[in-house]
Amino acid sequence: MFSILGIVNYGIAAYAFFIGLQYLNPAYATVIYFTNPIFVSILQTKTTKRKLNIVNASAVAISFVGVVIANLGEKELVQNQSILFGTSIILFSSFVNALFIVSVSENIKKEKSNPFENAFYTFTGAFIYYFAFVMRNNEIYSLNNEFLLTGFILAVLATFIPLTLNFIALKRLQSHTLSLLMPLELVFASILSAIFFHEPFNVLKIMGFIMVGLAPIIDISNVESQTIT
């Protein structure tokens, strides 16, 4: 099951996202991609008995508006003529990623489910998918050996470890709560860019980051209050 989910997210969704980036400004593509909390919330109501309330919906709205405002802090949000096609591709990627998150959430809460084992199977499926893709297009000989080690390290640090941590978190969190935490990567990326590359902050970015950080706090507080009652 998790091997199939690996193909869905890291094969189909990720590939679609990179195609979309060929037609869109990265800042605008990020805004479109982080509509996934909306998709996750809708899909979750279809797969569980849990219903969204005004607080949950507000948290999702705050998160998305925060992403928009933060990216408005960039020099240009939109700069490409192929905006309709690129937007459609990124929206498709976002929806497929939402399917992945909700499906994982449903399966990983089972008692015998092991997050580390599930992460291994997820990436095994993704590896098989891309290996077959490369072989089919006769691109195996174009791979550069010099970048294999770097690529492996990046895959472990930037993908395998975060995914495993997400799987561990989903043992206790709802899928839409996790989707609200995901945009925090924008905050951390900007902080690291400011530290290492001296990229400036501005008022719009700070406002957006505050809203992005506030959204999961509101959602988690609402879940805890419902649990107590």
C-alpha positions as CSV (number, residue, x, y, z in Angstrom):
1,M,0.0,0.0,0.0
2,F,2.7,2.5,1.0
3,S,4.7,1.7,-2.1
4,I,1.7,2.7,-4.2
5,L,1.3,5.9,-2.2
6,G,5.0,6.6,-2.8
7,I,4.4,6.5,-6.5
8,V,1.3,8.7,-6.1
9,N,3.1,11.4,-4.2
10,Y,6.7,11.3,-5.2
11,G,6.1,10.0,-8.7
12,I,2.9,11.7,-10.0
13,A,2.5,14.7,-7.7
14,A,6.2,15.7,-7.5
15,Y,6.7,15.3,-11.3
16,A,3.6,17.4,-12.0
17,F,4.9,20.1,-9.6
18,F,8.2,20.3,-11.4
19,I,6.5,20.5,-14.8
20,G,4.4,23.4,-13.4
21,L,7.5,25.2,-12.3
22,Q,8.6,25.4,-16.0
23,Y,5.6,27.7,-16.6
24,L,5.2,29.7,-13.3
25,N,7.2,31.9,-11.0
26,P,8.3,29.8,-8.0
27,A,6.5,32.2,-5.6
28,Y,3.2,31.9,-7.4
29,A,3.6,28.1,-7.8
30,T,4.1,27.9,-4.0
31,V,0.9,29.8,-3.4
32,I,-1.0,27.4,-5.7
33,Y,0.5,24.3,-4.2
34,F,-0.3,25.2,-0.6
35,T,-4.0,25.0,-1.4
36,N,-3.5,21.4,-0.3
37,P,-4.9,22.1,3.2
38,I,-8.2,22.9,1.5
39,F,-8.1,19.7,-0.5
40,V,-7.1,17.7,2.6
41,S,-9.9,19.1,4.7
42,I,-12.5,18.3,2.1
43,L,-11.1,14.8,1.5
44,Q,-10.9,14.1,5.2
45,T,-14.6,14.8,5.7
46,K,-15.3,12.2,3.0
47,T,-13.2,9.5,4.6
48,T,-13.9,10.0,8.3
49,K,-16.8,11.0,10.4
50,R,-15.1,14.2,11.5
51,K,-16.8,17.3,10.3
52,L,-15.2,20.7,9.7
53,N,-16.3,23.6,11.9
54,I,-15.9,27.3,11.6
55,V,-12.6,27.2,13.5
56,N,-11.1,24.5,11.3
57,A,-12.2,26.4,8.2
58,S,-10.8,29.6,9.6
59,A,-7.4,28.0,10.3
60,V,-7.2,26.7,6.7
61,A,-8.1,30.2,5.4
62,I,-5.6,31.9,7.6
63,S,-2.9,29.5,6.5
64,F,-3.6,30.1,2.8
65,V,-3.9,33.9,3.1
66,G,-0.6,33.8,5.0
67,V,1.1,32.0,2.2
68,V,-0.3,34.5,-0.3
69,I,0.9,37.5,1.7
70,A,4.3,36.0,2.4
71,N,4.9,35.4,-1.3
72,L,3.6,38.9,-2.2
73,G,6.8,39.9,-0.4
74,E,8.7,38.6,-3.4
75,K,9.7,40.9,-6.2
76,E,7.2,39.4,-8.7
77,L,4.4,36.9,-7.9
78,V,3.4,36.3,-11.5
79,Q,5.7,36.7,-14.5
80,N,4.7,34.1,-17.1
81,Q,2.2,34.0,-20.0
82,S,1.4,30.3,-19.5
83,I,-0.2,31.0,-16.1
84,L,-3.4,29.0,-16.8
85,F,-1.7,25.8,-17.8
86,G,0.9,26.0,-15.1
87,T,-1.7,26.8,-12.5
88,S,-3.7,23.7,-13.6
89,I,-0.7,21.5,-13.3
90,I,0.2,22.8,-9.8
91,L,-3.4,22.4,-8.6
92,F,-3.3,18.8,-9.8
93,S,-0.1,18.2,-7.9
94,S,-1.6,19.8,-4.8
95,F,-4.7,17.6,-5.0
96,V,-2.7,14.4,-5.5
97,N,-0.5,15.3,-2.5
98,A,-3.7,15.8,-0.5
99,L,-4.9,12.3,-1.5
100,F,-1.5,11.0,-0.3
101,I,-1.7,12.7,3.1
102,V,-5.3,11.6,3.8
103,S,-4.6,8.0,2.6
104,V,-1.4,7.8,4.8
105,S,-3.3,9.2,7.8
106,E,-6.0,6.5,7.5
107,N,-3.4,3.7,7.2
108,I,-0.7,4.8,9.6
109,K,-3.1,5.0,12.6
110,K,-3.4,1.2,12.6
111,E,-1.8,-0.4,15.7
112,K,0.8,-2.5,13.8
113,S,1.8,0.3,11.5
114,N,5.5,1.3,11.8
115,P,6.4,4.8,10.5
116,F,10.0,3.9,9.7
117,E,8.9,0.7,7.8
118,N,6.2,2.7,6.0
119,A,8.6,5.4,4.9
120,F,10.9,2.7,3.5
121,Y,8.1,1.1,1.5
122,T,7.0,4.6,0.3
123,F,10.4,5.4,-1.2
124,T,10.9,1.9,-2.5
125,G,7.8,2.5,-4.6
126,A,9.1,5.9,-5.7
127,F,12.5,4.4,-6.6
128,I,10.9,1.7,-8.8
129,Y,8.7,4.2,-10.5
130,Y,11.5,6.5,-11.5
131,F,13.9,3.7,-12.4
132,A,11.3,2.3,-14.8
133,F,10.7,5.9,-16.1
134,V,14.4,6.4,-16.7
135,M,14.8,3.1,-18.4
136,R,11.7,3.6,-20.6
137,N,13.1,6.9,-21.9
138,N,16.7,5.6,-22.3
139,E,18.0,8.2,-19.9
140,I,20.0,5.8,-17.7
141,Y,23.2,6.6,-19.5
142,S,22.7,10.4,-19.0
143,L,22.9,10.1,-15.2
144,N,26.0,11.8,-13.9
145,N,28.0,9.7,-11.4
146,E,29.4,12.8,-9.8
147,F,26.0,13.8,-8.4
148,L,24.8,10.4,-7.2
149,L,26.3,10.8,-3.7
150,T,25.0,14.4,-3.4
151,G,21.6,13.3,-4.6
152,F,21.5,10.4,-2.1
153,I,22.4,12.7,0.8
154,L,19.8,15.3,-0.3
155,A,17.2,12.5,-0.6
156,V,17.8,11.3,2.9
157,L,18.0,14.7,4.6
158,A,15.4,16.6,2.6
159,T,12.9,13.9,1.9
160,F,13.3,10.6,3.8
161,I,13.8,12.1,7.2
162,P,11.0,14.7,6.9
163,L,8.6,12.0,5.5
164,T,9.4,9.7,8.4
165,L,8.8,12.5,10.9
166,N,5.5,13.2,9.2
167,F,4.4,9.6,9.5
168,I,5.3,9.6,13.2
169,A,3.2,12.9,13.6
170,L,0.3,11.4,11.8
171,K,0.0,8.7,14.5
172,R,-1.3,11.5,16.7
173,L,-2.5,14.3,14.4
174,Q,-5.3,14.6,11.9
175,S,-4.3,14.8,8.3
176,H,-5.5,18.4,7.9
177,T,-3.5,19.5,10.9
178,L,-0.4,18.2,9.3
179,S,-1.2,19.9,6.1
180,L,-1.4,23.2,8.0
181,L,2.0,22.6,9.5
182,M,3.6,22.0,6.1
183,P,3.6,25.7,4.9
184,L,5.9,26.4,7.9
185,E,8.7,25.3,5.6
186,L,8.4,28.7,4.0
187,V,9.2,30.3,7.3
188,F,12.2,28.1,8.0
189,A,13.5,28.5,4.4
190,S,13.3,32.3,4.6
191,I,15.1,32.3,8.0
192,L,17.9,30.1,6.7
193,S,18.1,32.3,3.6
194,A,18.4,35.4,5.7
195,I,21.2,33.7,7.8
196,F,23.3,32.2,5.1
197,F,22.5,34.4,2.0
198,H,21.5,37.6,3.8
199,E,18.2,37.8,2.0
200,P,16.1,40.6,3.5
201,F,12.7,40.4,5.2
202,N,9.9,42.8,4.7
203,V,6.6,43.6,6.3
204,L,4.6,41.4,4.0
205,K,6.7,38.4,4.6
206,I,6.6,38.8,8.4
207,M,2.8,39.3,8.3
208,G,2.4,36.2,6.1
209,F,4.7,34.1,8.3
210,I,2.8,35.1,11.5
211,M,-0.5,33.9,9.9
212,V,1.1,30.7,8.6
213,G,2.4,30.0,12.1
214,L,-0.9,30.9,13.8
215,A,-3.1,28.6,11.7
216,P,-1.9,25.2,13.1
217,I,-2.0,26.6,16.6
218,I,-5.6,27.5,16.2
219,D,-6.4,24.1,14.7
220,I,-4.6,22.1,17.4
221,S,-6.2,24.2,20.1
222,N,-9.6,23.5,18.7
223,V,-8.9,19.7,18.5
224,E,-7.8,19.7,22.1
225,S,-10.9,21.6,23.3
226,Q,-13.1,19.1,21.4
227,T,-11.3,16.2,23.0
228,I,-11.8,17.7,26.5
229,T,-15.5,18.3,26.0
